[in-house]
Amino acid sequence: MRYTFDIVGVSPVWNFFSHQQSLEEQRFKGVEYLGTQICTLDALLETVEPVPAKWGWNLDQVVETVIAFWVNNAETIEYWKTRLQDAGRDNLLVARVAEISSLQAEFESLLRKNW
C-alpha cells in the first residue's frame, strides 16, 4: 500500500471534534483526519501511531510518509505552524493520513455529490 500525509488546516478544538463525530458514519475506510495542538514532527507522529492498527496498515511505511512530508515541505510546515500560533491555544493543527486509493475514492465521492 501507498500512503499520503498532508496538513490540511487549523480548526477550533470543538469544531474538529464535532466534525470527527459527524464523519464517523460516512468516513471512508483508509482516510483519517488527525488533530494536534503542537506543530512538531513528534506531535504528528504521536497522532498517527494508532491509525495503522485500526486499518491494518504498515506502521513503518506510514511513519516514513509523515517524515518524508516533514523533510520535503519546510515552507508549508512553517506556514501552518504560524497559523496555529496565530489562532491561539484552543485550536488544533489538522492533518490527514490516508491510503492513496481510499483518498482518491473520497475525492471522487465529493465530486459526484450534489451540493
Phi and psi in radians as a Rosetta constraint file:
Dihedral C 1 N 2 CA 2 C 2 CIRCULARHARMONIC -1.993 0.35
Dihedral N 2 CA 2 C 2 N 3 CIRCULARHARMONIC 2.502 0.35
Dihedral C 2 N 3 CA 3 C 3 CIRCULARHARMONIC -2.119 0.35
Dihedral N 3 CA 3 C 3 N 4 CIRCULARHARMONIC 2.787 0.35
Dihedral C 3 N 4 CA 4 C 4 CIRCULARHARMONIC -2.337 0.35
Dihedral N 4 CA 4 C 4 N 5 CIRCULARHARMONIC 2.627 0.35
Dihedral C 4 N 5 CA 5 C 5 CIRCULARHARMONIC -2.435 0.35
Dihedral N 5 CA 5 C 5 N 6 CIRCULARHARMONIC 2.459 0.35
Dihedral C 5 N 6 CA 6 C 6 CIRCULARHARMONIC -2.733 0.35
Dihedral N 6 CA 6 C 6 N 7 CIRCULARHARMONIC 2.637 0.35
Dihedral C 6 N 7 CA 7 C 7 CIRCULARHARMONIC -1.563 0.35
Dihedral N 7 CA 7 C 7 N 8 CIRCULARHARMONIC 2.247 0.35
Dihedral C 7 N 8 CA 8 C 8 CIRCULARHARMONIC -1.927 0.35
Dihedral N 8 CA 8 C 8 N 9 CIRCULARHARMONIC -0.193 0.35
Dihedral C 8 N 9 CA 9 C 9 CIRCULARHARMONIC 2.778 0.35
Dihedral N 9 CA 9 C 9 N 10 CIRCULARHARMONIC -2.948 0.35
Dihedral C 9 N 10 CA 10 C 10 CIRCULARHARMONIC -2.186 0.35
Dihedral N 10 CA 10 C 10 N 11 CIRCULARHARMONIC 2.417 0.35
Dihedral C 10 N 11 CA 11 C 11 CIRCULARHARMONIC -2.492 0.35
Dihedral N 11 CA 11 C 11 N 12 CIRCULARHARMONIC 2.543 0.35
Dihedral C 11 N 12 CA 12 C 12 CIRCULARHARMONIC -1.043 0.35
Dihedral N 12 CA 12 C 12 N 13 CIRCULARHARMONIC 2.528 0.35
Dihedral C 12 N 13 CA 13 C 13 CIRCULARHARMONIC -0.941 0.35
Dihedral N 13 CA 13 C 13 N 14 CIRCULARHARMONIC -0.833 0.35
Dihedral C 13 N 14 CA 14 C 14 CIRCULARHARMONIC -1.088 0.35
Dihedral N 14 CA 14 C 14 N 15 CIRCULARHARMONIC -0.738 0.35
Dihedral C 14 N 15 CA 15 C 15 CIRCULARHARMONIC -1.101 0.35
Dihedral N 15 CA 15 C 15 N 16 CIRCULARHARMONIC -0.743 0.35
Dihedral C 15 N 16 CA 16 C 16 CIRCULARHARMONIC -1.068 0.35
Dihedral N 16 CA 16 C 16 N 17 CIRCULARHARMONIC -0.822 0.35
Dihedral C 16 N 17 CA 17 C 17 CIRCULARHARMONIC -1.054 0.35
Dihedral N 17 CA 17 C 17 N 18 CIRCULARHARMONIC -0.819 0.35
Dihedral C 17 N 18 CA 18 C 18 CIRCULARHARMONIC -1.082 0.35
Dihedral N 18 CA 18 C 18 N 19 CIRCULARHARMONIC -0.739 0.35
Dihedral C 18 N 19 CA 19 C 19 CIRCULARHARMONIC -1.112 0.35
Dihedral N 19 CA 19 C 19 N 20 CIRCULARHARMONIC -0.732 0.35
Dihedral C 19 N 20 CA 20 C 20 CIRCULARHARMONIC -1.073 0.35
Dihedral N 20 CA 20 C 20 N 21 CIRCULARHARMONIC -0.724 0.35
Dihedral C 20 N 21 CA 21 C 21 CIRCULARHARMONIC -1.140 0.35
Dihedral N 21 CA 21 C 21 N 22 CIRCULARHARMONIC -0.714 0.35
Dihedral C 21 N 22 CA 22 C 22 CIRCULARHARMONIC -1.210 0.35
Dihedral N 22 CA 22 C 22 N 23 CIRCULARHARMONIC -0.507 0.35
Dihedral C 22 N 23 CA 23 C 23 CIRCULARHARMONIC -1.399 0.35
Dihedral N 23 CA 23 C 23 N 24 CIRCULARHARMONIC -0.302 0.35
Dihedral C 23 N 24 CA 24 C 24 CIRCULARHARMONIC -0.933 0.35
Dihedral N 24 CA 24 C 24 N 25 CIRCULARHARMONIC -0.694 0.35
Dihedral C 24 N 25 CA 25 C 25 CIRCULARHARMONIC -1.379 0.35
Dihedral N 25 CA 25 C 25 N 26 CIRCULARHARMONIC -0.570 0.35
Dihedral C 25 N 26 CA 26 C 26 CIRCULARHARMONIC -1.869 0.35
Dihedral N 26 CA 26 C 26 N 27 CIRCULARHARMONIC 0.099 0.35
Dihedral C 26 N 27 CA 27 C 27 CIRCULARHARMONIC -1.092 0.35
Dihedral N 27 CA 27 C 27 N 28 CIRCULARHARMONIC 2.438 0.35
Dihedral C 27 N 28 CA 28 C 28 CIRCULARHARMONIC -1.363 0.35
Dihedral N 28 CA 28 C 28 N 29 CIRCULARHARMONIC 2.317 0.35
Dihedral C 28 N 29 CA 29 C 29 CIRCULARHARMONIC -1.141 0.35
Dihedral N 29 CA 29 C 29 N 30 CIRCULARHARMONIC 2.300 0.35
Dihedral C 29 N 30 CA 30 C 30 CIRCULARHARMONIC 1.688 0.35
Dihedral N 30 CA 30 C 30 N 31 CIRCULARHARMONIC 0.159 0.35
Dihedral C 30 N 31 CA 31 C 31 CIRCULARHARMONIC -2.297 0.35
Dihedral N 31 CA 31 C 31 N 32 CIRCULARHARMONIC 2.144 0.35
Dihedral C 31 N 32 CA 32 C 32 CIRCULARHARMONIC -2.226 0.35
Dihedral N 32 CA 32 C 32 N 33 CIRCULARHARMONIC 2.378 0.35
Dihedral C 32 N 33 CA 33 C 33 CIRCULARHARMONIC -1.851 0.35
Dihedral N 33 CA 33 C 33 N 34 CIRCULARHARMONIC 2.284 0.35
Dihedral C 33 N 34 CA 34 C 34 CIRCULARHARMONIC -2.166 0.35
Dihedral N 34 CA 34 C 34 N 35 CIRCULARHARMONIC 2.627 0.35
Dihedral C 34 N 35 CA 35 C 35 CIRCULARHARMONIC -2.249 0.35
Dihedral N 35 CA 35 C 35 N 36 CIRCULARHARMONIC 2.494 0.35
Dihedral C 35 N 36 CA 36 C 36 CIRCULARHARMONIC -2.531 0.35
Dihedral N 36 CA 36 C 36 N 37 CIRCULARHARMONIC 2.581 0.35
Dihedral C 36 N 37 CA 37 C 37 CIRCULARHARMONIC -1.503 0.35
Dihedral N 37 CA 37 C 37 N 38 CIRCULARHARMONIC -0.116 0.35
Dihedral C 37 N 38 CA 38 C 38 CIRCULARHARMONIC -2.220 0.35
Dihedral N 38 CA 38 C 38 N 39 CIRCULARHARMONIC 2.360 0.35
Dihedral C 38 N 39 CA 39 C 39 CIRCULARHARMONIC -1.693 0.35
Dihedral N 39 CA 39 C 39 N 40 CIRCULARHARMONIC 1.343 0.35
Dihedral C 39 N 40 CA 40 C 40 CIRCULARHARMONIC -2.319 0.35
Dihedral N 40 CA 40 C 40 N 41 CIRCULARHARMONIC 2.767 0.35
Dihedral C 40 N 41 CA 41 C 41 CIRCULARHARMONIC -1.058 0.35
Dihedral N 41 CA 41 C 41 N 42 CIRCULARHARMONIC -0.758 0.35
Dihedral C 41 N 42 CA 42 C 42 CIRCULARHARMONIC -1.051 0.35
Dihedral N 42 CA 42 C 42 N 43 CIRCULARHARMONIC -0.736 0.35
Dihedral C 42 N 43 CA 43 C 43 CIRCULARHARMONIC -1.135 0.35
Dihedral N 43 CA 43 C 43 N 44 CIRCULARHARMONIC -0.719 0.35
Dihedral C 43 N 44 CA 44 C 44 CIRCULARHARMONIC -1.155 0.35
Dihedral N 44 CA 44 C 44 N 45 CIRCULARHARMONIC -0.740 0.35
Dihedral C 44 N 45 CA 45 C 45 CIRCULARHARMONIC -1.101 0.35
Dihedral N 45 CA 45 C 45 N 46 CIRCULARHARMONIC -0.633 0.35
Dihedral C 45 N 46 CA 46 C 46 CIRCULARHARMONIC -1.107 0.35
Dihedral N 46 CA 46 C 46 N 47 CIRCULARHARMONIC -0.679 0.35
Dihedral C 46 N 47 CA 47 C 47 CIRCULARHARMONIC -1.270 0.35
Dihedral N 47 CA 47 C 47 N 48 CIRCULARHARMONIC -0.466 0.35
Dihedral C 47 N 48 CA 48 C 48 CIRCULARHARMONIC -1.424 0.35
Dihedral N 48 CA 48 C 48 N 49 CIRCULARHARMONIC -0.492 0.35
Dihedral C 48 N 49 CA 49 C 49 CIRCULARHARMONIC -0.885 0.35
Dihedral N 49 CA 49 C 49 N 50 CIRCULARHARMONIC -0.749 0.35
Dihedral C 49 N 50 CA 50 C 50 CIRCULARHARMONIC -1.336 0.35
Dihedral N 50 CA 50 C 50 N 51 CIRCULARHARMONIC -0.258 0.35
Dihedral C 50 N 51 CA 51 C 51 CIRCULARHARMONIC -1.153 0.35
Dihedral N 51 CA 51 C 51 N 52 CIRCULARHARMONIC -0.832 0.35
Dihedral C 51 N 52 CA 52 C 52 CIRCULARHARMONIC -0.978 0.35
Dihedral N 52 CA 52 C 52 N 53 CIRCULARHARMONIC -0.669 0.35
Dihedral C 52 N 53 CA 53 C 53 CIRCULARHARMONIC -1.117 0.35
Dihedral N 53 CA 53 C 53 N 54 CIRCULARHARMONIC -0.637 0.35
Dihedral C 53 N 54 CA 54 C 54 CIRCULARHARMONIC -1.123 0.35
Dihedral N 54 CA 54 C 54 N 55 CIRCULARHARMONIC -0.682 0.35
Dihedral C 54 N 55 CA 55 C 55 CIRCULARHARMONIC -1.860 0.35
Dihedral N 55 CA 55 C 55 N 56 CIRCULARHARMONIC -0.021 0.35
Dihedral C 55 N 56 CA 56 C 56 CIRCULARHARMONIC 1.301 0.35
Dihedral N 56 CA 56 C 56 N 57 CIRCULARHARMONIC 0.514 0.35
Dihedral C 56 N 57 CA 57 C 57 CIRCULARHARMONIC -1.491 0.35
Dihedral N 57 CA 57 C 57 N 58 CIRCULARHARMONIC 2.881 0.35
Dihedral C 57 N 58 CA 58 C 58 CIRCULARHARMONIC -1.471 0.35
Dihedral N 58 CA 58 C 58 N 59 CIRCULARHARMONIC 1.931 0.35
Dihedral C 58 N 59 CA 59 C 59 CIRCULARHARMONIC -1.004 0.35
Dihedral N 59 CA 59 C 59 N 60 CIRCULARHARMONIC -0.758 0.35
Dihedral C 59 N 60 CA 60 C 60 CIRCULARHARMONIC -1.062 0.35
Dihedral N 60 CA 60 C 60 N 61 CIRCULARHARMONIC -0.715 0.35
Dihedral C 60 N 61 CA 61 C 61 CIRCULARHARMONIC -1.189 0.35
Dihedral N 61 CA 61 C 61 N 62 CIRCULARHARMONIC -0.677 0.35
Dihedral C 61 N 62 CA 62 C 62 CIRCULARHARMONIC -1.133 0.35
Dihedral N 62 CA 62 C 62 N 63 CIRCULARHARMONIC -0.792 0.35
Dihedral C 62 N 63 CA 63 C 63 CIRCULARHARMONIC -1.073 0.35
Dihedral N 63 CA 63 C 63 N 64 CIRCULARHARMONIC -0.749 0.35
Dihedral C 63 N 64 CA 64 C 64 CIRCULARHARMONIC -1.048 0.35
Dihedral N 64 CA 64 C 64 N 65 CIRCULARHARMONIC -0.661 0.35
Dihedral C 64 N 65 CA 65 C 65 CIRCULARHARMONIC -1.118 0.35
Dihedral N 65 CA 65 C 65 N 66 CIRCULARHARMONIC -0.761 0.35
Dihedral C 65 N 66 CA 66 C 66 CIRCULARHARMONIC -1.144 0.35
Dihedral N 66 CA 66 C 66 N 67 CIRCULARHARMONIC -0.777 0.35
Dihedral C 66 N 67 CA 67 C 67 CIRCULARHARMONIC -1.109 0.35
Dihedral N 67 CA 67 C 67 N 68 CIRCULARHARMONIC -0.733 0.35
Dihedral C 67 N 68 CA 68 C 68 CIRCULARHARMONIC -1.072 0.35
Dihedral N 68 CA 68 C 68 N 69 CIRCULARHARMONIC -0.719 0.35
Dihedral C 68 N 69 CA 69 C 69 CIRCULARHARMONIC -1.036 0.35
Dihedral N 69 CA 69 C 69 N 70 CIRCULARHARMONIC -0.830 0.35
Dihedral C 69 N 70 CA 70 C 70 CIRCULARHARMONIC -1.059 0.35
Dihedral N 70 CA 70 C 70 N 71 CIRCULARHARMONIC -0.757 0.35
Dihedral C 70 N 71 CA 71 C 71 CIRCULARHARMONIC -1.225 0.35
Dihedral N 71 CA 71 C 71 N 72 CIRCULARHARMONIC -0.616 0.35
Dihedral C 71 N 72 CA 72 C 72 CIRCULARHARMONIC -1.711 0.35
Dihedral N 72 CA 72 C 72 N 73 CIRCULARHARMONIC 0.035 0.35
Dihedral C 72 N 73 CA 73 C 73 CIRCULARHARMONIC -2.363 0.35
Dihedral N 73 CA 73 C 73 N 74 CIRCULARHARMONIC 0.862 0.35
Dihedral C 73 N 74 CA 74 C 74 CIRCULARHARMONIC -0.999 0.35
Dihedral N 74 CA 74 C 74 N 75 CIRCULARHARMONIC -0.745 0.35
Dihedral C 74 N 75 CA 75 C 75 CIRCULARHARMONIC -1.139 0.35
Dihedral N 75 CA 75 C 75 N 76 CIRCULARHARMONIC -0.742 0.35
Dihedral C 75 N 76 CA 76 C 76 CIRCULARHARMONIC -1.097 0.35
Dihedral N 76 CA 76 C 76 N 77 CIRCULARHARMONIC -0.762 0.35
Dihedral C 76 N 77 CA 77 C 77 CIRCULARHARMONIC -1.111 0.35
Dihedral N 77 CA 77 C 77 N 78 CIRCULARHARMONIC -0.770 0.35
Dihedral C 77 N 78 CA 78 C 78 CIRCULARHARMONIC -1.101 0.35
Dihedral N 78 CA 78 C 78 N 79 CIRCULARHARMONIC -0.703 0.35
Dihedral C 78 N 79 CA 79 C 79 CIRCULARHARMONIC -1.024 0.35
Dihedral N 79 CA 79 C 79 N 80 CIRCULARHARMONIC -0.892 0.35
Dihedral C 79 N 80 CA 80 C 80 CIRCULARHARMONIC -1.232 0.35
Dihedral N 80 CA 80 C 80 N 81 CIRCULARHARMONIC -0.548 0.35
Dihedral C 80 N 81 CA 81 C 81 CIRCULARHARMONIC -1.088 0.35
Dihedral N 81 CA 81 C 81 N 82 CIRCULARHARMONIC -0.758 0.35
Dihedral C 81 N 82 CA 82 C 82 CIRCULARHARMONIC -1.145 0.35
Dihedral N 82 CA 82 C 82 N 83 CIRCULARHARMONIC -0.758 0.35
Dihedral C 82 N 83 CA 83 C 83 CIRCULARHARMONIC -1.068 0.35
Dihedral N 83 CA 83 C 83 N 84 CIRCULARHARMONIC -0.708 0.35
Dihedral C 83 N 84 CA 84 C 84 CIRCULARHARMONIC -1.130 0.35
Dihedral N 84 CA 84 C 84 N 85 CIRCULARHARMONIC -0.753 0.35
Dihedral C 84 N 85 CA 85 C 85 CIRCULARHARMONIC -1.108 0.35
Dihedral N 85 CA 85 C 85 N 86 CIRCULARHARMONIC -0.731 0.35
Dihedral C 85 N 86 CA 86 C 86 CIRCULARHARMONIC -1.115 0.35
Dihedral N 86 CA 86 C 86 N 87 CIRCULARHARMONIC -0.589 0.35
Dihedral C 86 N 87 CA 87 C 87 CIRCULARHARMONIC -1.279 0.35
Dihedral N 87 CA 87 C 87 N 88 CIRCULARHARMONIC -0.432 0.35
Dihedral C 87 N 88 CA 88 C 88 CIRCULARHARMONIC 1.716 0.35
Dihedral N 88 CA 88 C 88 N 89 CIRCULARHARMONIC 3.040 0.35
Dihedral C 88 N 89 CA 89 C 89 CIRCULARHARMONIC -1.342 0.35
Dihedral N 89 CA 89 C 89 N 90 CIRCULARHARMONIC -0.207 0.35
Dihedral C 89 N 90 CA 90 C 90 CIRCULARHARMONIC -1.604 0.35
Dihedral N 90 CA 90 C 90 N 91 CIRCULARHARMONIC 0.451 0.35
Dihedral C 90 N 91 CA 91 C 91 CIRCULARHARMONIC -2.215 0.35
Dihedral N 91 CA 91 C 91 N 92 CIRCULARHARMONIC 2.792 0.35
Dihedral C 91 N 92 CA 92 C 92 CIRCULARHARMONIC -2.158 0.35
Dihedral N 92 CA 92 C 92 N 93 CIRCULARHARMONIC 2.587 0.35
Dihedral C 92 N 93 CA 93 C 93 CIRCULARHARMONIC -1.432 0.35
Dihedral N 93 CA 93 C 93 N 94 CIRCULARHARMONIC 2.222 0.35
Dihedral C 93 N 94 CA 94 C 94 CIRCULARHARMONIC -1.858 0.35
Dihedral N 94 CA 94 C 94 N 95 CIRCULARHARMONIC 2.252 0.35
Dihedral C 94 N 95 CA 95 C 95 CIRCULARHARMONIC -2.214 0.35
Dihedral N 95 CA 95 C 95 N 96 CIRCULARHARMONIC 2.816 0.35
Dihedral C 95 N 96 CA 96 C 96 CIRCULARHARMONIC -2.243 0.35
Dihedral N 96 CA 96 C 96 N 97 CIRCULARHARMONIC 2.314 0.35
Dihedral C 96 N 97 CA 97 C 97 CIRCULARHARMONIC -2.150 0.35
Dihedral N 97 CA 97 C 97 N 98 CIRCULARHARMONIC 2.366 0.35
Dihedral C 97 N 98 CA 98 C 98 CIRCULARHARMONIC -2.683 0.35
Dihedral N 98 CA 98 C 98 N 99 CIRCULARHARMONIC 2.694 0.35
Dihedral C 98 N 99 CA 99 C 99 CIRCULARHARMONIC -1.381 0.35
Dihedral N 99 CA 99 C 99 N 100 CIRCULARHARMONIC 2.320 0.35
Dihedral C 99 N 100 CA 100 C 100 CIRCULARHARMONIC -0.991 0.35
Dihedral N 100 CA 100 C 100 N 101 CIRCULARHARMONIC -0.771 0.35
Dihedral C 100 N 101 CA 101 C 101 CIRCULARHARMONIC -1.180 0.35
Dihedral N 101 CA 101 C 101 N 102 CIRCULARHARMONIC -0.550 0.35
Dihedral C 101 N 102 CA 102 C 102 CIRCULARHARMONIC -1.203 0.35
Dihedral N 102 CA 102 C 102 N 103 CIRCULARHARMONIC -0.701 0.35
Dihedral C 102 N 103 CA 103 C 103 CIRCULARHARMONIC -1.142 0.35
Dihedral N 103 CA 103 C 103 N 104 CIRCULARHARMONIC -0.715 0.35
Dihedral C 103 N 104 CA 104 C 104 CIRCULARHARMONIC -1.041 0.35
Dihedral N 104 CA 104 C 104 N 105 CIRCULARHARMONIC -0.752 0.35
Dihedral C 104 N 105 CA 105 C 105 CIRCULARHARMONIC -1.100 0.35
Dihedral N 105 CA 105 C 105 N 106 CIRCULARHARMONIC -0.677 0.35
Dihedral C 105 N 106 CA 106 C 106 CIRCULARHARMONIC -1.113 0.35
Dihedral N 106 CA 106 C 106 N 107 CIRCULARHARMONIC -0.788 0.35
Dihedral C 106 N 107 CA 107 C 107 CIRCULARHARMONIC -1.103 0.35
Dihedral N 107 CA 107 C 107 N 108 CIRCULARHARMONIC -0.750 0.35
Dihedral C 107 N 108 CA 108 C 108 CIRCULARHARMONIC -1.092 0.35
Dihedral N 108 CA 108 C 108 N 109 CIRCULARHARMONIC -0.653 0.35
Dihedral C 108 N 109 CA 109 C 109 CIRCULARHARMONIC -1.105 0.35
Dihedral N 109 CA 109 C 109 N 110 CIRCULARHARMONIC -0.724 0.35
Dihedral C 109 N 110 CA 110 C 110 CIRCULARHARMONIC -1.124 0.35
Dihedral N 110 CA 110 C 110 N 111 CIRCULARHARMONIC -0.644 0.35
Dihedral C 110 N 111 CA 111 C 111 CIRCULARHARMONIC -1.193 0.35
Dihedral N 111 CA 111 C 111 N 112 CIRCULARHARMONIC -0.517 0.35
Dihedral C 111 N 112 CA 112 C 112 CIRCULARHARMONIC -1.462 0.35
Dihedral N 112 CA 112 C 112 N 113 CIRCULARHARMONIC -0.232 0.35
Dihedral C 112 N 113 CA 113 C 113 CIRCULARHARMONIC -1.236 0.35
Dihedral N 113 CA 113 C 113 N 114 CIRCULARHARMONIC 2.388 0.35
Dihedral C 113 N 114 CA 114 C 114 CIRCULARHARMONIC -1.547 0.35
Dihedral N 114 CA 114 C 114 N 115 CIRCULARHARMONIC 1.893 0.35
